[in-house]
Amino acid sequence: MIADLNEKKGGELAGELGERASFVPADVTEPDQVQAAVDAAAALTGGLRISVCCAGIGWAERVASNRGPHQLQPFETVIRVNLIGTFNVLRIAAAAMLETEPV
């Protein structure tokens, strides 16, 4: 199961990987969307056994320059996606894994 914001690229990747791959749109910062992606993955395989979260954004900017201090909003967005989004996926995927029968 591939989950991503970019539906075009996510769908194309699933197509390249073959019939056993699927795509679902999801924003890692949105718990309902992550839950839907985890549920879809678990339904395909009879349970969730692994989760790989590689969502991340970022850009370089100085903390301060002759234009003034770094804007706070871009930093907050990076933290929301890279830290909170990663934790969001981790917590929802872990809960699903606890419901999966061991092999």
Biopython code that builds the backbone (N, CA, C, O; Angstrom):
import numpy as np
from Bio.PDB.StructureBuilder import StructureBuilder

atoms = [
    (1, "MET", "N", (0.851, -1.165, 0.000)),
    (1, "MET", "CA", (0.000, 0.000, 0.000)),
    (1, "MET", "C", (0.899, 1.229, 0.000)),
    (1, "MET", "O", (1.777, 1.367, 0.852)),
    (2, "ILE", "N", (0.678, 2.100, -0.938)),
    (2, "ILE", "CA", (1.392, 3.366, -1.008)),
    (2, "ILE", "C", (0.403, 4.457, -0.626)),
    (2, "ILE", "O", (-0.691, 4.531, -1.186)),
    (3, "ALA", "N", (0.781, 5.294, 0.316)),
    (3, "ALA", "CA", (-0.059, 6.407, 0.738)),
    (3, "ALA", "C", (0.748, 7.688, 0.552)),
    (3, "ALA", "O", (1.891, 7.781, 1.000)),
    (4, "ASP", "N", (0.150, 8.669, -0.109)),
    (4, "ASP", "CA", (0.857, 9.915, -0.382)),
    (4, "ASP", "C", (-0.151, 11.008, -0.691)),
    (4, "ASP", "O", (-1.310, 10.737, -1.005)),
    (5, "LEU", "N", (0.309, 12.240, -0.596)),
    (5, "LEU", "CA", (-0.522, 13.383, -0.988)),
    (5, "LEU", "C", (-0.666, 13.468, -2.505)),
    (5, "LEU", "O", (-1.728, 13.826, -3.013)),
    (6, "ASN", "N", (0.393, 13.143, -3.218)),
    (6, "ASN", "CA", (0.411, 13.288, -4.670)),
    (6, "ASN", "C", (-0.247, 12.064, -5.314)),
    (6, "ASN", "O", (0.378, 11.016, -5.476)),
    (7, "GLU", "N", (-1.509, 12.223, -5.671)),
    (7, "GLU", "CA", (-2.268, 11.098, -6.213)),
    (7, "GLU", "C", (-1.726, 10.619, -7.550)),
    (7, "GLU", "O", (-1.728, 9.418, -7.821)),
    (8, "LYS", "N", (-1.264, 11.536, -8.385)),
    (8, "LYS", "CA", (-0.749, 11.158, -9.702)),
    (8, "LYS", "C", (0.492, 10.279, -9.552)),
    (8, "LYS", "O", (0.554, 9.183, -10.109)),
    (9, "LYS", "N", (1.474, 10.763, -8.802)),
    (9, "LYS", "CA", (2.717, 10.004, -8.646)),
    (9, "LYS", "C", (2.502, 8.716, -7.845)),
    (9, "LYS", "O", (3.100, 7.683, -8.148)),
    (10, "GLY", "N", (1.646, 8.785, -6.826)),
    (10, "GLY", "CA", (1.368, 7.585, -6.039)),
    (10, "GLY", "C", (0.708, 6.505, -6.869)),
    (10, "GLY", "O", (1.062, 5.330, -6.766)),
    (11, "GLY", "N", (-0.243, 6.895, -7.685)),
    (11, "GLY", "CA", (-0.916, 5.943, -8.570)),
    (11, "GLY", "C", (0.029, 5.369, -9.605)),
    (11, "GLY", "O", (-0.014, 4.176, -9.905)),
    (12, "GLU", "N", (0.887, 6.226, -10.153)),
    (12, "GLU", "CA", (1.866, 5.758, -11.142)),
    (12, "GLU", "C", (2.840, 4.752, -10.519)),
    (12, "GLU", "O", (3.167, 3.735, -11.131)),
    (13, "LEU", "N", (3.296, 5.044, -9.303)),
    (13, "LEU", "CA", (4.213, 4.131, -8.631)),
    (13, "LEU", "C", (3.551, 2.785, -8.371)),
    (13, "LEU", "O", (4.157, 1.740, -8.607)),
    (14, "ALA", "N", (2.325, 2.802, -7.894)),
    (14, "ALA", "CA", (1.608, 1.543, -7.661)),
    (14, "ALA", "C", (1.480, 0.766, -8.965)),
    (14, "ALA", "O", (1.626, -0.456, -8.969)),
    (15, "GLY", "N", (1.209, 1.455, -10.070)),
    (15, "GLY", "CA", (1.129, 0.801, -11.374)),
    (15, "GLY", "C", (2.443, 0.174, -11.796)),
    (15, "GLY", "O", (2.467, -0.928, -12.344)),
    (16, "GLU", "N", (3.541, 0.880, -11.540)),
    (16, "GLU", "CA", (4.866, 0.355, -11.877)),
    (16, "GLU", "C", (5.215, -0.885, -11.052)),
    (16, "GLU", "O", (5.891, -1.792, -11.536)),
    (17, "LEU", "N", (4.755, -0.914, -9.821)),
    (17, "LEU", "CA", (5.086, -2.032, -8.930)),
    (17, "LEU", "C", (4.260, -3.283, -9.220)),
    (17, "LEU", "O", (4.623, -4.376, -8.787)),
    (18, "GLY", "N", (3.173, -3.136, -9.933)),
    (18, "GLY", "CA", (2.398, -4.297, -10.331)),
    (18, "GLY", "C", (1.087, -4.452, -9.592)),
    (18, "GLY", "O", (0.702, -3.611, -8.780)),
    (19, "GLU", "N", (0.406, -5.555, -9.896)),
    (19, "GLU", "CA", (-0.955, -5.771, -9.412)),
    (19, "GLU", "C", (-1.072, -5.940, -7.904)),
    (19, "GLU", "O", (-2.161, -5.776, -7.354)),
    (20, "ARG", "N", (0.018, -6.262, -7.228)),
    (20, "ARG", "CA", (-0.053, -6.427, -5.771)),
    (20, "ARG", "C", (0.120, -5.114, -5.022)),
    (20, "ARG", "O", (0.003, -5.079, -3.797)),
    (21, "ALA", "N", (0.398, -4.036, -5.746)),
    (21, "ALA", "CA", (0.564, -2.720, -5.117)),
    (21, "ALA", "C", (-0.701, -1.891, -5.315)),
    (21, "ALA", "O", (-1.351, -1.964, -6.358)),
    (22, "SER", "N", (-1.034, -1.111, -4.308)),
    (22, "SER", "CA", (-2.198, -0.226, -4.359)),
    (22, "SER", "C", (-1.811, 1.149, -3.839)),
    (22, "SER", "O", (-0.795, 1.319, -3.165)),
    (23, "PHE", "N", (-2.641, 2.115, -4.166)),
    (23, "PHE", "CA", (-2.403, 3.488, -3.716)),
    (23, "PHE", "C", (-3.649, 4.024, -3.034)),
    (23, "PHE", "O", (-4.772, 3.762, -3.465)),
    (24, "VAL", "N", (-3.435, 4.779, -1.959)),
    (24, "VAL", "CA", (-4.508, 5.502, -1.291)),
    (24, "VAL", "C", (-3.971, 6.899, -0.958)),
    (24, "VAL", "O", (-2.869, 7.018, -0.423)),
    (25, "PRO", "N", (-4.729, 7.953, -1.265)),
    (25, "PRO", "CA", (-4.249, 9.293, -0.918)),
    (25, "PRO", "C", (-4.321, 9.507, 0.590)),
    (25, "PRO", "O", (-5.303, 9.143, 1.236)),
    (26, "ALA", "N", (-3.272, 10.099, 1.137)),
    (26, "ALA", "CA", (-3.259, 10.361, 2.578)),
    (26, "ALA", "C", (-2.254, 11.457, 2.912)),
    (26, "ALA", "O", (-1.182, 11.553, 2.316)),
    (27, "ASP", "N", (-2.632, 12.267, 3.872)),
    (27, "ASP", "CA", (-1.782, 13.311, 4.447)),
    (27, "ASP", "C", (-1.383, 12.810, 5.835)),
    (27, "ASP", "O", (-2.254, 12.552, 6.666)),
    (28, "VAL", "N", (-0.093, 12.668, 6.097)),
    (28, "VAL", "CA", (0.366, 12.105, 7.375)),
    (28, "VAL", "C", (-0.062, 12.931, 8.579)),
    (28, "VAL", "O", (-0.057, 12.428, 9.703)),
    (29, "THR", "N", (-0.430, 14.178, 8.365)),
    (29, "THR", "CA", (-0.851, 15.021, 9.494)),
    (29, "THR", "C", (-2.339, 14.898, 9.795)),
    (29, "THR", "O", (-2.828, 15.505, 10.748)),
    (30, "GLU", "N", (-3.060, 14.124, 8.997)),
    (30, "GLU", "CA", (-4.500, 13.966, 9.164)),
    (30, "GLU", "C", (-4.815, 12.558, 9.678)),
    (30, "GLU", "O", (-4.752, 11.597, 8.910)),
    (31, "PRO", "N", (-5.151, 12.423, 10.962)),
    (31, "PRO", "CA", (-5.376, 11.090, 11.535)),
    (31, "PRO", "C", (-6.395, 10.235, 10.785)),
    (31, "PRO", "O", (-6.177, 9.034, 10.631)),
    (32, "ASP", "N", (-7.490, 10.811, 10.317)),
    (32, "ASP", "CA", (-8.500, 10.026, 9.606)),
    (32, "ASP", "C", (-7.958, 9.457, 8.301)),
    (32, "ASP", "O", (-8.278, 8.327, 7.933)),
    (33, "GLN", "N", (-7.135, 10.241, 7.600)),
    (33, "GLN", "CA", (-6.555, 9.768, 6.351)),
    (33, "GLN", "C", (-5.522, 8.671, 6.597)),
    (33, "GLN", "O", (-5.457, 7.696, 5.848)),
    (34, "VAL", "N", (-4.718, 8.831, 7.643)),
    (34, "VAL", "CA", (-3.740, 7.796, 7.985)),
    (34, "VAL", "C", (-4.462, 6.518, 8.400)),
    (34, "VAL", "O", (-4.069, 5.423, 7.999)),
    (35, "GLN", "N", (-5.513, 6.656, 9.198)),
    (35, "GLN", "CA", (-6.282, 5.475, 9.621)),
    (35, "GLN", "C", (-6.856, 4.751, 8.412)),
    (35, "GLN", "O", (-6.827, 3.521, 8.361)),
    (36, "ALA", "N", (-7.374, 5.486, 7.445)),
    (36, "ALA", "CA", (-7.923, 4.867, 6.240)),
    (36, "ALA", "C", (-6.844, 4.124, 5.457)),
    (36, "ALA", "O", (-7.096, 3.036, 4.940)),
    (37, "ALA", "N", (-5.653, 4.695, 5.365)),
    (37, "ALA", "CA", (-4.551, 4.038, 4.652)),
    (37, "ALA", "C", (-4.115, 2.771, 5.377)),
    (37, "ALA", "O", (-3.881, 1.742, 4.743)),
    (38, "VAL", "N", (-4.006, 2.839, 6.695)),
    (38, "VAL", "CA", (-3.619, 1.670, 7.487)),
    (38, "VAL", "C", (-4.686, 0.586, 7.369)),
    (38, "VAL", "O", (-4.360, -0.587, 7.190)),
    (39, "ASP", "N", (-5.939, 0.965, 7.467)),
    (39, "ASP", "CA", (-7.030, -0.002, 7.335)),
    (39, "ASP", "C", (-7.007, -0.674, 5.963)),
    (39, "ASP", "O", (-7.204, -1.885, 5.857)),
    (40, "ALA", "N", (-6.767, 0.110, 4.919)),
    (40, "ALA", "CA", (-6.717, -0.442, 3.559)),
    (40, "ALA", "C", (-5.556, -1.422, 3.419)),
    (40, "ALA", "O", (-5.712, -2.481, 2.812)),
    (41, "ALA", "N", (-4.399, -1.081, 3.975)),
    (41, "ALA", "CA", (-3.241, -1.973, 3.912)),
    (41, "ALA", "C", (-3.504, -3.258, 4.685)),
    (41, "ALA", "O", (-3.193, -4.348, 4.205)),
    (42, "ALA", "N", (-4.065, -3.140, 5.861)),
    (42, "ALA", "CA", (-4.353, -4.312, 6.690)),
    (42, "ALA", "C", (-5.377, -5.221, 6.020)),
    (42, "ALA", "O", (-5.282, -6.444, 6.120)),
    (43, "ALA", "N", (-6.342, -4.637, 5.346)),
    (43, "ALA", "CA", (-7.376, -5.432, 4.679)),
    (43, "ALA", "C", (-6.803, -6.243, 3.519)),
    (43, "ALA", "O", (-7.284, -7.339, 3.233)),
    (44, "LEU", "N", (-5.795, -5.720, 2.859)),
    (44, "LEU", "CA", (-5.194, -6.418, 1.717)),
    (44, "LEU", "C", (-4.396, -7.649, 2.132)),
    (44, "LEU", "O", (-4.300, -8.620, 1.381)),
    (45, "THR", "N", (-3.833, -7.600, 3.316)),
    (45, "THR", "CA", (-2.885, -8.650, 3.707)),
    (45, "THR", "C", (-3.322, -9.435, 4.934)),
    (45, "THR", "O", (-2.591, -10.315, 5.387)),
    (46, "GLY", "N", (-4.469, -9.147, 5.471)),
    (46, "GLY", "CA", (-4.921, -9.854, 6.657)),
    (46, "GLY", "C", (-4.275, -9.347, 7.928)),
    (46, "GLY", "O", (-4.252, -10.051, 8.937)),
    (47, "GLY", "N", (-3.760, -8.156, 7.894)),
    (47, "GLY", "CA", (-3.141, -7.548, 9.068)),
    (47, "GLY", "C", (-1.926, -6.738, 8.669)),
    (47, "GLY", "O", (-1.348, -6.939, 7.602)),
    (48, "LEU", "N", (-1.554, -5.835, 9.528)),
    (48, "LEU", "CA", (-0.405, -4.980, 9.243)),
    (48, "LEU", "C", (0.816, -5.495, 9.993)),
    (48, "LEU", "O", (0.752, -5.740, 11.198)),
    (49, "ARG", "N", (1.916, -5.657, 9.286)),
    (49, "ARG", "CA", (3.143, -6.159, 9.901)),
    (49, "ARG", "C", (4.312, -5.181, 9.793)),
    (49, "ARG", "O", (5.309, -5.324, 10.500)),
    (50, "ILE", "N", (4.193, -4.207, 8.926)),
    (50, "ILE", "CA", (5.282, -3.236, 8.753)),
    (50, "ILE", "C", (4.699, -1.907, 8.300)),
    (50, "ILE", "O", (3.685, -1.856, 7.604)),
    (51, "SER", "N", (5.354, -0.848, 8.705)),
    (51, "SER", "CA", (4.996, 0.496, 8.261)),
    (51, "SER", "C", (6.288, 1.266, 8.030)),
    (51, "SER", "O", (7.166, 1.295, 8.893)),
    (52, "VAL", "N", (6.398, 1.874, 6.888)),
    (52, "VAL", "CA", (7.553, 2.710, 6.568)),
    (52, "VAL", "C", (7.027, 4.106, 6.278)),
    (52, "VAL", "O", (6.291, 4.314, 5.313)),
    (53, "CYS", "N", (7.403, 5.051, 7.108)),
    (53, "CYS", "CA", (6.979, 6.429, 6.907)),
    (53, "CYS", "C", (8.175, 7.238, 6.446)),
    (53, "CYS", "O", (9.135, 7.429, 7.193)),
    (54, "CYS", "N", (8.112, 7.709, 5.219)),
    (54, "CYS", "CA", (9.208, 8.530, 4.705)),
    (54, "CYS", "C", (8.706, 9.871, 4.197)),
    (54, "CYS", "O", (9.304, 10.479, 3.309)),
    (55, "ALA", "N", (7.605, 10.320, 4.773)),
    (55, "ALA", "CA", (7.102, 11.650, 4.440)),
    (55, "ALA", "C", (8.044, 12.678, 5.050)),
    (55, "ALA", "O", (8.501, 12.512, 6.181)),
    (56, "GLY", "N", (8.325, 13.706, 4.328)),
    (56, "GLY", "CA", (9.181, 14.753, 4.868)),
    (56, "GLY", "C", (9.282, 15.920, 3.906)),
    (56, "GLY", "O", (9.251, 15.754, 2.687)),
    (57, "ILE", "N", (9.401, 17.091, 4.478)),
    (57, "ILE", "CA", (9.564, 18.307, 3.691)),
    (57, "ILE", "C", (10.662, 19.140, 4.334)),
    (57, "ILE", "O", (11.071, 18.870, 5.463)),
    (58, "GLY", "N", (11.126, 20.126, 3.638)),
    (58, "GLY", "CA", (12.111, 21.032, 4.209)),
    (58, "GLY", "C", (12.742, 21.893, 3.140)),
    (58, "GLY", "O", (12.736, 21.548, 1.958)),
    (59, "TRP", "N", (13.272, 22.991, 3.558)),
    (59, "TRP", "CA", (13.989, 23.891, 2.679)),
    (59, "TRP", "C", (14.957, 24.695, 3.535)),
    (59, "TRP", "O", (14.749, 24.882, 4.734)),
    (60, "ALA", "N", (15.998, 25.154, 2.904)),
    (60, "ALA", "CA", (17.039, 25.880, 3.628)),
    (60, "ALA", "C", (16.683, 27.364, 3.745)),
    (60, "ALA", "O", (16.271, 28.007, 2.779)),
    (61, "GLU", "N", (16.854, 27.871, 4.937)),
    (61, "GLU", "CA", (16.681, 29.299, 5.177)),
    (61, "GLU", "C", (17.467, 29.650, 6.432)),
    (61, "GLU", "O", (17.463, 28.897, 7.405)),
    (62, "ARG", "N", (18.124, 30.768, 6.407)),
    (62, "ARG", "CA", (18.870, 31.213, 7.580)),
    (62, "ARG", "C", (17.929, 31.587, 8.714)),
    (62, "ARG", "O", (16.804, 32.030, 8.484)),
    (63, "VAL", "N", (18.397, 31.405, 9.927)),
    (63, "VAL", "CA", (17.606, 31.774, 11.104)),
    (63, "VAL", "C", (17.324, 33.277, 11.098)),
    (63, "VAL", "O", (16.252, 33.719, 11.511)),
    (64, "ALA", "N", (18.284, 34.041, 10.631)),
    (64, "ALA", "CA", (18.107, 35.492, 10.510)),
    (64, "ALA", "C", (18.985, 35.981, 9.364)),
    (64, "ALA", "O", (20.046, 35.419, 9.093)),
    (65, "SER", "N", (18.531, 37.025, 8.706)),
    (65, "SER", "CA", (19.303, 37.634, 7.617)),
    (65, "SER", "C", (19.043, 39.131, 7.626)),
    (65, "SER", "O", (18.375, 39.644, 8.523)),
    (66, "ASN", "N", (19.564, 39.826, 6.639)),
    (66, "ASN", "CA", (19.332, 41.268, 6.585)),
    (66, "ASN", "C", (17.865, 41.597, 6.290)),
    (66, "ASN", "O", (17.466, 42.758, 6.375)),
    (67, "ARG", "N", (17.066, 40.593, 5.947)),
    (67, "ARG", "CA", (15.617, 40.779, 5.753)),
    (67, "ARG", "C", (14.847, 40.552, 7.047)),
    (67, "ARG", "O", (13.638, 40.776, 7.105)),
    (68, "GLY", "N", (15.549, 40.110, 8.081)),
    (68, "GLY", "CA", (14.893, 39.864, 9.365)),
    (68, "GLY", "C", (14.964, 38.399, 9.757)),
    (68, "GLY", "O", (15.706, 37.623, 9.154)),
    (69, "PRO", "N", (14.191, 38.024, 10.768)),
    (69, "PRO", "CA", (14.228, 36.638, 11.241)),
    (69, "PRO", "C", (13.523, 35.682, 10.273)),
    (69, "PRO", "O", (12.659, 36.072, 9.487)),
    (70, "HIS", "N", (13.922, 34.442, 10.367)),
    (70, "HIS", "CA", (13.275, 33.360, 9.619)),
    (70, "HIS", "C", (11.775, 33.389, 9.918)),
    (70, "HIS", "O", (11.377, 33.617, 11.060)),
    (71, "GLN", "N", (10.968, 33.168, 8.935)),
    (71, "GLN", "CA", (9.522, 33.114, 9.141)),
    (71, "GLN", "C", (9.174, 31.875, 9.976)),
    (71, "GLN", "O", (9.702, 30.792, 9.722)),
    (72, "LEU", "N", (8.313, 32.022, 10.945)),
    (72, "LEU", "CA", (7.956, 30.915, 11.831)),
    (72, "LEU", "C", (7.063, 29.878, 11.143)),
    (72, "LEU", "O", (7.220, 28.680, 11.380)),
    (73, "GLN", "N", (6.139, 30.318, 10.306)),
    (73, "GLN", "CA", (5.165, 29.408, 9.695)),
    (73, "GLN", "C", (5.821, 28.276, 8.890)),
    (73, "GLN", "O", (5.393, 27.131, 9.039)),
    (74, "PRO", "N", (6.829, 28.526, 8.051)),
    (74, "PRO", "CA", (7.442, 27.401, 7.333)),
    (74, "PRO", "C", (8.074, 26.375, 8.288)),
    (74, "PRO", "O", (8.009, 25.171, 8.038)),
    (75, "PHE", "N", (8.675, 26.848, 9.362)),
    (75, "PHE", "CA", (9.270, 25.929, 10.339)),
    (75, "PHE", "C", (8.187, 25.097, 11.011)),
    (75, "PHE", "O", (8.359, 23.893, 11.202)),
    (76, "GLU", "N", (7.073, 25.729, 11.372)),
    (76, "GLU", "CA", (5.966, 24.995, 11.978)),
    (76, "GLU", "C", (5.425, 23.924, 11.025)),
    (76, "GLU", "O", (5.052, 22.837, 11.466)),
    (77, "THR", "N", (5.382, 24.220, 9.740)),
    (77, "THR", "CA", (4.911, 23.249, 8.754)),
    (77, "THR", "C", (5.863, 22.056, 8.675)),
    (77, "THR", "O", (5.419, 20.909, 8.623)),
    (78, "VAL", "N", (7.154, 22.321, 8.664)),
    (78, "VAL", "CA", (8.148, 21.241, 8.642)),
    (78, "VAL", "C", (7.990, 20.353, 9.873)),
    (78, "VAL", "O", (7.998, 19.128, 9.751)),
    (79, "ILE", "N", (7.847, 20.941, 11.042)),
    (79, "ILE", "CA", (7.675, 20.167, 12.281)),
    (79, "ILE", "C", (6.378, 19.368, 12.216)),
    (79, "ILE", "O", (6.346, 18.208, 12.629)),
    (80, "ARG", "N", (5.326, 19.963, 11.711)),
    (80, "ARG", "CA", (4.032, 19.273, 11.634)),
    (80, "ARG", "C", (4.122, 18.029, 10.753)),
    (80, "ARG", "O", (3.622, 16.969, 11.128)),
    (81, "VAL", "N", (4.748, 18.147, 9.599)),
    (81, "VAL", "CA", (4.853, 17.003, 8.687)),
    (81, "VAL", "C", (5.916, 16.016, 9.169)),
    (81, "VAL", "O", (5.632, 14.829, 9.331)),
    (82, "ASN", "N", (7.132, 16.499, 9.397)),
    (82, "ASN", "CA", (8.252, 15.602, 9.670)),
    (82, "ASN", "C", (8.206, 14.956, 11.049)),
    (82, "ASN", "O", (8.624, 13.808, 11.199)),
    (83, "LEU", "N", (7.719, 15.648, 12.033)),
    (83, "LEU", "CA", (7.700, 15.116, 13.396)),
    (83, "LEU", "C", (6.310, 14.610, 13.784)),
    (83, "LEU", "O", (6.140, 13.437, 14.117)),
    (84, "ILE", "N", (5.333, 15.490, 13.740)),
    (84, "ILE", "CA", (3.984, 15.100, 14.162)),
    (84, "ILE", "C", (3.394, 14.093, 13.176)),
    (84, "ILE", "O", (2.758, 13.124, 13.592)),
    (85, "GLY", "N", (3.594, 14.306, 11.892)),
    (85, "GLY", "CA", (3.077, 13.365, 10.893)),
    (85, "GLY", "C", (3.688, 11.985, 11.036)),
    (85, "GLY", "O", (2.986, 10.978, 10.940)),
    (86, "THR", "N", (4.996, 11.932, 11.265)),
    (86, "THR", "CA", (5.657, 10.648, 11.459)),
    (86, "THR", "C", (5.121, 9.940, 12.696)),
    (86, "THR", "O", (4.864, 8.737, 12.661)),
    (87, "PHE", "N", (4.954, 10.672, 13.781)),
    (87, "PHE", "CA", (4.396, 10.075, 14.996)),
    (87, "PHE", "C", (2.961, 9.613, 14.768)),
    (87, "PHE", "O", (2.562, 8.564, 15.273)),
    (88, "ASN", "N", (2.190, 10.379, 14.021)),
    (88, "ASN", "CA", (0.816, 10.021, 13.721)),
    (88, "ASN", "C", (0.754, 8.667, 13.005)),
    (88, "ASN", "O", (-0.051, 7.808, 13.363)),
    (89, "VAL", "N", (1.609, 8.483, 11.991)),
    (89, "VAL", "CA", (1.655, 7.207, 11.272)),
    (89, "VAL", "C", (2.108, 6.096, 12.213)),
    (89, "VAL", "O", (1.532, 5.008, 12.206)),
    (90, "LEU", "N", (3.124, 6.354, 13.014)),
    (90, "LEU", "CA", (3.656, 5.357, 13.937)),
    (90, "LEU", "C", (2.588, 4.868, 14.912)),
    (90, "LEU", "O", (2.433, 3.663, 15.111)),
    (91, "ARG", "N", (1.864, 5.784, 15.511)),
    (91, "ARG", "CA", (0.894, 5.394, 16.541)),
    (91, "ARG", "C", (-0.281, 4.630, 15.951)),
    (91, "ARG", "O", (-0.764, 3.676, 16.562)),
    (92, "ILE", "N", (-0.746, 5.031, 14.777)),
    (92, "ILE", "CA", (-1.887, 4.350, 14.153)),
    (92, "ILE", "C", (-1.469, 2.997, 13.595)),
    (92, "ILE", "O", (-2.207, 2.020, 13.722)),
    (93, "ALA", "N", (-0.298, 2.933, 12.982)),
    (93, "ALA", "CA", (0.194, 1.658, 12.454)),
    (93, "ALA", "C", (0.488, 0.678, 13.591)),
    (93, "ALA", "O", (0.184, -0.509, 13.472)),
    (94, "ALA", "N", (1.072, 1.154, 14.685)),
    (94, "ALA", "CA", (1.374, 0.279, 15.817)),
    (94, "ALA", "C", (0.107, -0.320, 16.414)),
    (94, "ALA", "O", (0.084, -1.494, 16.783)),
    (95, "ALA", "N", (-0.931, 0.475, 16.508)),
    (95, "ALA", "CA", (-2.202, -0.037, 17.032)),
    (95, "ALA", "C", (-2.749, -1.140, 16.125)),
    (95, "ALA", "O", (-3.277, -2.138, 16.614)),
    (96, "ALA", "N", (-2.625, -0.964, 14.813)),
    (96, "ALA", "CA", (-3.085, -1.990, 13.870)),
    (96, "ALA", "C", (-2.228, -3.247, 13.973)),
    (96, "ALA", "O", (-2.742, -4.359, 13.860)),
    (97, "MET", "N", (-0.937, -3.078, 14.183)),
    (97, "MET", "CA", (-0.046, -4.235, 14.309)),
    (97, "MET", "C", (-0.368, -5.065, 15.549)),
    (97, "MET", "O", (-0.238, -6.290, 15.538)),
    (98, "LEU", "N", (-0.782, -4.399, 16.600)),
    (98, "LEU", "CA", (-1.162, -5.132, 17.818)),
    (98, "LEU", "C", (-2.374, -6.032, 17.600)),
    (98, "LEU", "O", (-2.562, -7.009, 18.325)),
    (99, "GLU", "N", (-3.191, -5.709, 16.611)),
    (99, "GLU", "CA", (-4.374, -6.506, 16.294)),
    (99, "GLU", "C", (-4.069, -7.642, 15.315)),
    (99, "GLU", "O", (-4.938, -8.471, 15.047)),
    (100, "THR", "N", (-2.858, -7.690, 14.782)),
    (100, "THR", "CA", (-2.481, -8.699, 13.809)),
    (100, "THR", "C", (-1.983, -9.955, 14.508)),
    (100, "THR", "O", (-1.153, -9.886, 15.415)),
    (101, "GLU", "N", (-2.495, -11.099, 14.080)),
    (101, "GLU", "CA", (-2.066, -12.372, 14.654)),
    (101, "GLU", "C", (-0.591, -12.626, 14.343)),
    (101, "GLU", "O", (-0.160, -12.428, 13.207)),
    (102, "PRO", "N", (0.184, -13.058, 15.331)),
    (102, "PRO", "CA", (1.589, -13.367, 15.081)),
    (102, "PRO", "C", (1.731, -14.574, 14.150)),
    (102, "PRO", "O", (0.836, -15.415, 14.061)),
    (103, "VAL", "N", (2.855, -14.640, 13.469)),
    (103, "VAL", "CA", (3.145, -15.807, 12.621)),
    (103, "VAL", "C", (4.169, -16.691, 13.289)),
    (103, "VAL", "O", (4.547, -17.724, 12.737)),
]
sb = StructureBuilder()
sb.init_structure("model")
sb.init_model(0)
sb.init_chain("A")
sb.init_seg("    ")
for serial, (resi, resn, name, xyz) in enumerate(atoms, 1):
    if name == "N":
        sb.init_residue(resn, " ", resi, " ")
    sb.init_atom(name, np.array(xyz, "f"), 0.0, 1.0, " ", f" {name:<3s}", serial, name[0])
structure = sb.get_structure()
